[in-house]
Amino acid sequence: MEKASSILASIFGSRESAATVASIFVYPIKSCRGISVAEACVTSTGLRWDRQWLVVNSNGRAYTQRVEPKLALVEVELPMDAFREDWEPNDISYMVIKAPEMETLKIPLNRVCDVINDISVWEWSGSALDEGNEASEWFTKYLEKPSRLVRFDTASEIRAVDPNYAQGYRTVFSDGFPFLLASQGSLNALNELLEEPLPINRFRANILVDGCDPFSEDLWKEIKINELTFYGVKLCSRCKVPTIDQNNGTAGDEPTRTLMKFRSDHALHLKKKQGKVFFGQNLVCKDSLSAAAAGRAKAVAVGDPVFVRQKFSSSADAPI
């Protein structure tokens, strides 16, 4: 009987929490520094304020740390109350942007912006809201090349998640999915193999959980956090960004070199072999669209228990 219960729990989840939310991070400007918060509202496109803004070149193409690692040094601040469920910006609400040897830039959060066309990030292209010449001049000076700061126009644009992984879900300027989860156990296991341990900011996760075995999040097909249901839809393949030191913007070969030894598609026996390494799980939230439509924002908070409701049978079966 105990064996049968153990098998069922491994497939359909346990009533006991598998982990606890340890940290929550929001990245208002894609590829710039994140903000650690105690709680964050879940919207139809991800955590509120996450990847709402994007720095683009003269052709409207996204800048990321892959080609502009200096973005790692750009600090972003939002009003202290901006992460409350009922908060709305007013005429004195600003996003504050700072960077080394640059004057502080303040972006009003509730002004009417002009629409700019031909903005693109990865597979998506469309229009966005232009944050104006002052912001353009600031980023142009900092990056030493023509730049503009734009905001996703949620009123007129939709960026759908790849339907091969999750149908009917949306994101904004993230790489492809509205949420990224990683675990402290996985980070600890990796750091044990590295000469110099790395902080979680290398992996730019939204939700960091603790209390679970290393890389157990690979198998999380369905989890619940604060009555919100999340689906694990794709293991997160890692690009160059985790090799960039977020304190100085310089790149090295770790952690990719070490991850290649035990977290590559070959090492994990994944179905697709593309020479990639994996760390973290991309999520969508089942309740996000219905909650947004009904005007009922729900939040995830540090300390929330994580309940695993359904698992993949092995990493090899997890979508990549």
LINLIN-V800132 format. One record per pair of residues at least 4 apart in sequence whose C-alpha atoms are under 7 Angstrom apart, sorted by the first residue. I is the first residue (numbers start at 1). GAP is how many residues later the second one is. D is the distance in Angstrom with one decimal. If there is no record, write none. Layout:
((I | GAP | D) (I | GAP | D))
//
This chain:
((1 | 4 | 6.2) (2 | 4 | 6.1) (3 | 4 | 6.3) (4 | 4 | 6.3) (5 | 4 | 6.0) (6 | 4 | 6.2) (7 | 4 | 6.5) (8 | 4 | 5.8) (9 | 4 | 4.5) (9 | 5 | 5.1) (10 | 301 | 6.8) (11 | 299 | 5.5) (11 | 300 | 5.2) (12 | 297 | 5.1) (12 | 298 | 4.2) (12 | 299 | 6.5) (13 | 295 | 4.9) (13 | 296 | 4.1) (13 | 297 | 5.1) (14 | 294 | 6.5) (14 | 295 | 6.7) (15 | 292 | 7.0) (16 | 291 | 6.7) (17 | 288 | 5.7) (17 | 289 | 5.3) (17 | 290 | 4.6) (18 | 193 | 7.0) (18 | 194 | 6.0) (18 | 288 | 5.8) (18 | 289 | 5.6) (18 | 290 | 6.3) (19 | 190 | 6.1) (19 | 191 | 5.4) (19 | 192 | 4.7) (19 | 193 | 5.3) (19 | 286 | 6.0) (19 | 287 | 5.1) (20 | 189 | 5.3) (20 | 190 | 5.4) (20 | 191 | 6.3) (20 | 283 | 5.8) (20 | 284 | 5.7) (20 | 285 | 4.4) (20 | 286 | 5.4) (21 | 186 | 6.9) (21 | 187 | 6.0) (21 | 188 | 4.4) (21 | 189 | 6.5) (21 | 280 | 7.0) (21 | 281 | 5.0) (21 | 282 | 5.1) (21 | 283 | 5.3) (21 | 284 | 6.3) (21 | 285 | 6.9) (22 | 186 | 5.6) (22 | 187 | 5.0) (22 | 188 | 5.8) (22 | 280 | 5.4) (22 | 281 | 6.2) (23 | 13 | 7.0) (23 | 184 | 6.1) (23 | 185 | 5.1) (23 | 186 | 6.9) (23 | 279 | 5.7) (24 | 12 | 5.7) (24 | 13 | 5.6) (24 | 14 | 6.6) (24 | 15 | 6.8) (24 | 182 | 5.5) (24 | 183 | 4.8) (24 | 184 | 6.3) (24 | 278 | 6.7) (25 | 9 | 6.0) (25 | 10 | 5.4) (25 | 11 | 4.6) (25 | 12 | 6.2) (25 | 180 | 6.7) (25 | 181 | 4.6) (25 | 182 | 6.5) (26 | 8 | 5.4) (26 | 9 | 5.2) (26 | 10 | 6.6) (26 | 23 | 6.9) (26 | 24 | 5.1) (26 | 180 | 6.1) (27 | 5 | 6.8) (27 | 6 | 6.3) (27 | 7 | 4.2) (27 | 8 | 6.2) (27 | 23 | 4.9) (27 | 24 | 5.5) (28 | 21 | 5.3) (28 | 22 | 4.7) (28 | 23 | 4.7) (28 | 24 | 5.5) (28 | 25 | 6.0) (29 | 22 | 5.2) (29 | 23 | 6.3) (29 | 24 | 4.5) (29 | 25 | 5.5) (30 | 21 | 5.0) (30 | 23 | 6.2) (30 | 24 | 5.4) (30 | 143 | 6.7) (30 | 144 | 7.0) (31 | 33 | 5.3) (31 | 34 | 5.7) (31 | 40 | 6.0) (31 | 41 | 6.5) (32 | 39 | 5.1) (32 | 40 | 5.1) (32 | 41 | 6.9) (32 | 42 | 5.3) (32 | 43 | 6.7) (33 | 39 | 5.8) (33 | 40 | 6.7) (33 | 41 | 5.9) (33 | 42 | 5.3) (33 | 43 | 6.4) (38 | 263 | 5.7) (38 | 264 | 5.4) (39 | 44 | 7.0) (39 | 260 | 6.4) (39 | 261 | 5.5) (39 | 262 | 4.0) (39 | 263 | 6.2) (40 | 7 | 6.1) (40 | 8 | 6.6) (40 | 43 | 5.6) (40 | 259 | 5.3) (40 | 260 | 5.7) (40 | 261 | 6.5) (41 | 6 | 5.6) (41 | 7 | 5.5) (41 | 42 | 6.8) (41 | 44 | 6.1) (41 | 256 | 6.1) (41 | 257 | 5.5) (41 | 258 | 4.0) (41 | 259 | 6.5) (42 | 4 | 5.8) (42 | 5 | 4.7) (42 | 6 | 6.1) (42 | 246 | 6.3) (42 | 255 | 6.3) (42 | 256 | 5.6) (42 | 257 | 5.4) (43 | 4 | 5.8) (43 | 5 | 5.9) (43 | 245 | 5.5) (43 | 249 | 6.0) (43 | 254 | 6.6) (44 | 126 | 6.7) (44 | 244 | 4.7) (44 | 245 | 4.8) (44 | 248 | 5.8) (45 | 125 | 5.1) (45 | 126 | 4.3) (45 | 127 | 6.2) (45 | 133 | 5.7) (46 | 4 | 6.7) (46 | 125 | 6.4) (46 | 132 | 4.4) (46 | 133 | 5.9) (51 | 121 | 6.6) (51 | 122 | 5.1) (51 | 123 | 5.8) (52 | 99 | 5.6) (52 | 100 | 5.6) (52 | 120 | 6.5) (52 | 121 | 6.3) (53 | 96 | 6.9) (53 | 97 | 5.6) (53 | 98 | 4.3) (53 | 99 | 6.3) (54 | 8 | 6.6) (54 | 95 | 5.8) (54 | 96 | 5.4) (54 | 97 | 6.3) (54 | 119 | 6.9) (55 | 7 | 6.0) (55 | 8 | 5.6) (55 | 92 | 6.6) (55 | 93 | 5.7) (55 | 94 | 4.6) (55 | 95 | 6.4) (56 | 4 | 5.1) (56 | 5 | 5.1) (56 | 6 | 4.4) (56 | 7 | 5.3) (56 | 91 | 5.5) (56 | 92 | 5.4) (56 | 93 | 6.5) (57 | 4 | 5.4) (57 | 5 | 6.5) (57 | 6 | 6.6) (57 | 89 | 5.8) (57 | 90 | 4.7) (57 | 91 | 6.6) (58 | 88 | 5.6) (58 | 89 | 6.0) (60 | 58 | 5.9) (60 | 59 | 4.5) (60 | 60 | 6.1) (61 | 58 | 6.0) (61 | 59 | 5.0) (61 | 60 | 6.2) (62 | 58 | 6.2) (62 | 59 | 5.3) (63 | 4 | 6.9) (63 | 5 | 6.5) (64 | 4 | 5.8) (65 | 4 | 4.1) (65 | 5 | 7.0) (65 | 6 | 6.0) (65 | 7 | 6.7) (65 | 176 | 6.3) (66 | 174 | 6.0) (66 | 175 | 6.0) (69 | 180 | 5.1) (70 | 179 | 5.4) (72 | 174 | 5.3) (72 | 177 | 5.7) (73 | 26 | 6.0) (73 | 173 | 6.8) (73 | 174 | 6.6) (73 | 175 | 6.7) (73 | 176 | 6.6) (74 | 23 | 6.8) (74 | 24 | 5.7) (74 | 25 | 4.7) (75 | 22 | 5.7) (75 | 23 | 5.1) (75 | 24 | 6.2) (76 | 19 | 6.9) (76 | 20 | 5.8) (76 | 21 | 4.8) (76 | 22 | 6.6) (77 | 18 | 5.7) (77 | 19 | 5.0) (77 | 20 | 6.5) (78 | 4 | 6.5) (78 | 16 | 6.6) (78 | 17 | 4.9) (78 | 18 | 6.5) (79 | 14 | 6.8) (79 | 15 | 7.0) (81 | 6 | 6.5) (82 | 5 | 5.8) (85 | 212 | 6.4) (89 | 4 | 5.4) (89 | 20 | 6.1) (89 | 21 | 5.9) (90 | 20 | 6.2) (91 | 19 | 6.6) (93 | 15 | 5.9) (93 | 16 | 5.7) (94 | 12 | 5.9) (94 | 13 | 5.2) (94 | 14 | 4.4) (94 | 15 | 5.3) (95 | 11 | 5.7) (95 | 12 | 5.0) (95 | 13 | 6.4) (95 | 14 | 6.5) (96 | 8 | 6.9) (96 | 9 | 5.8) (96 | 10 | 4.6) (96 | 11 | 6.4) (97 | 7 | 5.9) (97 | 8 | 5.0) (97 | 9 | 6.3) (98 | 4 | 6.7) (98 | 5 | 6.9) (98 | 6 | 5.1) (98 | 7 | 6.5) (113 | 16 | 5.6) (113 | 17 | 5.8) (113 | 18 | 6.3) (114 | 15 | 5.8) (114 | 16 | 5.5) (115 | 12 | 6.5) (115 | 13 | 5.7) (115 | 14 | 4.7) (115 | 15 | 5.9) (116 | 11 | 5.5) (116 | 12 | 5.4) (116 | 13 | 6.0) (116 | 14 | 5.9) (117 | 9 | 6.2) (117 | 10 | 4.2) (117 | 11 | 6.5) (118 | 7 | 6.2) (118 | 8 | 5.5) (118 | 9 | 5.9) (119 | 6 | 5.4) (119 | 7 | 5.4) (119 | 8 | 5.7) (119 | 9 | 6.6) (120 | 4 | 5.5) (120 | 5 | 4.1) (120 | 6 | 6.5) (121 | 4 | 6.5) (124 | 35 | 6.8) (128 | 22 | 6.0) (128 | 23 | 5.7) (128 | 24 | 5.1) (128 | 25 | 5.0) (129 | 21 | 5.3) (129 | 22 | 4.9) (129 | 23 | 6.3) (129 | 24 | 5.9) (130 | 19 | 6.4) (130 | 20 | 4.6) (130 | 21 | 6.6) (131 | 4 | 6.3) (131 | 18 | 5.6) (131 | 19 | 5.5) (132 | 4 | 6.3) (133 | 4 | 6.0) (134 | 4 | 6.2) (135 | 4 | 6.3) (135 | 13 | 6.7) (135 | 14 | 6.1) (136 | 4 | 5.9) (136 | 11 | 5.6) (136 | 12 | 4.3) (136 | 13 | 6.0) (137 | 4 | 6.0) (138 | 4 | 6.2) (139 | 4 | 5.9) (139 | 8 | 5.7) (139 | 9 | 6.8) (140 | 4 | 5.4) (140 | 5 | 5.1) (140 | 6 | 4.9) (140 | 7 | 4.8) (152 | 20 | 6.5) (153 | 4 | 5.7) (154 | 4 | 6.8) (158 | 12 | 6.9) (159 | 11 | 5.6) (159 | 12 | 5.7) (159 | 13 | 6.0) (160 | 9 | 5.9) (160 | 10 | 4.4) (160 | 11 | 6.3) (161 | 5 | 6.5) (161 | 8 | 5.5) (161 | 9 | 5.2) (161 | 10 | 6.4) (161 | 15 | 6.1) (161 | 16 | 6.0) (162 | 4 | 6.3) (163 | 4 | 4.4) (165 | 68 | 5.8) (165 | 69 | 6.9) (166 | 67 | 6.7) (171 | 5 | 7.0) (171 | 6 | 6.0) (171 | 7 | 5.0) (174 | 4 | 6.7) (177 | 105 | 6.3) (177 | 106 | 6.7) (177 | 107 | 7.0) (178 | 105 | 6.7) (178 | 106 | 6.1) (179 | 27 | 6.1) (179 | 103 | 5.8) (179 | 104 | 5.0) (179 | 105 | 6.3) (180 | 25 | 5.1) (180 | 26 | 5.3) (180 | 27 | 6.4) (180 | 100 | 6.8) (180 | 101 | 5.8) (180 | 102 | 4.6) (180 | 103 | 5.9) (181 | 24 | 5.6) (181 | 25 | 6.0) (181 | 26 | 4.7) (181 | 27 | 5.9) (181 | 99 | 5.6) (181 | 100 | 5.3) (181 | 101 | 6.3) (182 | 23 | 6.2) (182 | 25 | 6.5) (182 | 26 | 5.1) (182 | 27 | 6.5) (182 | 98 | 4.5) (182 | 99 | 6.4) (183 | 4 | 6.5) (183 | 25 | 5.3) (183 | 26 | 4.7) (183 | 27 | 5.7) (184 | 4 | 6.0) (184 | 24 | 6.6) (184 | 25 | 6.1) (184 | 26 | 5.1) (185 | 4 | 6.2) (185 | 25 | 6.4) (185 | 27 | 6.3) (185 | 28 | 5.7) (185 | 29 | 4.4) (186 | 4 | 6.2) (186 | 28 | 4.1) (186 | 29 | 5.1) (187 | 4 | 6.1) (188 | 4 | 6.2) (189 | 25 | 6.3) (190 | 4 | 6.7) (191 | 6 | 4.7) (191 | 7 | 6.5) (200 | 4 | 7.0) (202 | 40 | 4.5) (202 | 44 | 6.7) (203 | 39 | 5.5) (212 | 4 | 6.7) (217 | 64 | 6.5) (218 | 17 | 6.6) (218 | 63 | 6.2) (218 | 97 | 6.0) (218 | 100 | 7.0) (219 | 92 | 5.1) (219 | 93 | 4.8) (219 | 94 | 7.0) (219 | 95 | 6.3) (219 | 96 | 6.1) (219 | 99 | 6.7) (220 | 12 | 5.8) (220 | 88 | 6.5) (220 | 90 | 6.5) (220 | 91 | 4.8) (220 | 92 | 6.5) (221 | 10 | 5.5) (221 | 11 | 4.7) (221 | 89 | 5.3) (221 | 90 | 4.7) (221 | 91 | 5.8) (222 | 7 | 6.9) (222 | 8 | 5.7) (222 | 9 | 4.5) (222 | 10 | 6.2) (222 | 86 | 6.1) (222 | 87 | 5.3) (222 | 88 | 4.9) (222 | 89 | 6.7) (223 | 6 | 5.8) (223 | 7 | 5.3) (223 | 8 | 6.5) (223 | 83 | 6.7) (223 | 84 | 5.4) (223 | 85 | 4.4) (223 | 86 | 5.3) (224 | 4 | 5.4) (224 | 5 | 4.6) (224 | 6 | 6.1) (224 | 82 | 5.8) (224 | 83 | 5.1) (224 | 84 | 6.5) (225 | 4 | 6.7) (225 | 75 | 6.7) (225 | 79 | 6.5) (225 | 80 | 6.3) (225 | 81 | 5.2) (225 | 82 | 6.7) (226 | 74 | 6.3) (226 | 78 | 6.5) (228 | 59 | 6.1) (229 | 56 | 5.8) (229 | 57 | 5.5) (229 | 58 | 6.3) (230 | 53 | 6.2) (230 | 54 | 5.6) (230 | 55 | 4.3) (230 | 56 | 5.9) (231 | 52 | 5.4) (231 | 53 | 5.4) (231 | 54 | 6.3) (232 | 49 | 6.2) (232 | 50 | 5.9) (232 | 51 | 4.7) (232 | 52 | 6.9) (233 | 49 | 5.9) (233 | 50 | 5.7) (233 | 86 | 6.2) (234 | 47 | 6.1) (234 | 48 | 5.2) (234 | 84 | 6.9) (234 | 85 | 4.8) (234 | 86 | 5.0) (235 | 43 | 6.4) (235 | 45 | 6.2) (235 | 46 | 4.6) (235 | 47 | 6.0) (235 | 83 | 6.9) (235 | 84 | 6.3) (235 | 85 | 5.2) (236 | 42 | 5.4) (236 | 43 | 5.6) (236 | 44 | 5.3) (236 | 45 | 5.3) (236 | 46 | 5.9) (237 | 39 | 6.1) (237 | 40 | 5.5) (237 | 41 | 4.4) (237 | 42 | 6.6) (238 | 39 | 5.8) (238 | 40 | 5.7) (238 | 41 | 6.7) (242 | 13 | 6.8) (243 | 8 | 5.3) (243 | 9 | 5.4) (243 | 10 | 5.9) (243 | 11 | 5.4) (243 | 12 | 6.0) (243 | 13 | 6.8) (244 | 5 | 5.8) (244 | 6 | 5.4) (244 | 7 | 4.2) (244 | 8 | 6.5) (245 | 4 | 5.3) (245 | 5 | 5.4) (245 | 6 | 6.2) (253 | 4 | 5.9) (254 | 4 | 6.6) (255 | 4 | 6.0) (256 | 4 | 6.0) (259 | 4 | 4.9) (259 | 5 | 6.6) (259 | 18 | 6.2) (260 | 4 | 4.9) (260 | 17 | 5.8) (261 | 6 | 6.9) (262 | 5 | 5.3) (263 | 4 | 5.9) (263 | 5 | 6.1) (263 | 14 | 5.4) (263 | 15 | 5.6) (264 | 4 | 6.1) (264 | 11 | 6.6) (264 | 12 | 5.5) (264 | 13 | 4.1) (264 | 14 | 6.3) (265 | 4 | 5.9) (265 | 5 | 5.1) (265 | 7 | 7.0) (265 | 8 | 5.6) (265 | 9 | 6.9) (265 | 10 | 6.4) (265 | 11 | 6.0) (265 | 12 | 6.3) (266 | 4 | 6.4) (266 | 7 | 6.3) (268 | 47 | 6.7) (268 | 48 | 6.5) (269 | 47 | 5.7) (270 | 46 | 4.5) (271 | 45 | 6.5) (287 | 4 | 5.9) (288 | 4 | 6.1) (289 | 4 | 6.1) (290 | 4 | 6.2) (291 | 4 | 6.0) (291 | 5 | 4.9) (291 | 6 | 5.8) (292 | 4 | 6.0) (292 | 5 | 6.2) (300 | 4 | 7.0) (312 | 5 | 6.2) (312 | 6 | 6.1) (313 | 4 | 6.5) (314 | 4 | 6.8))
//
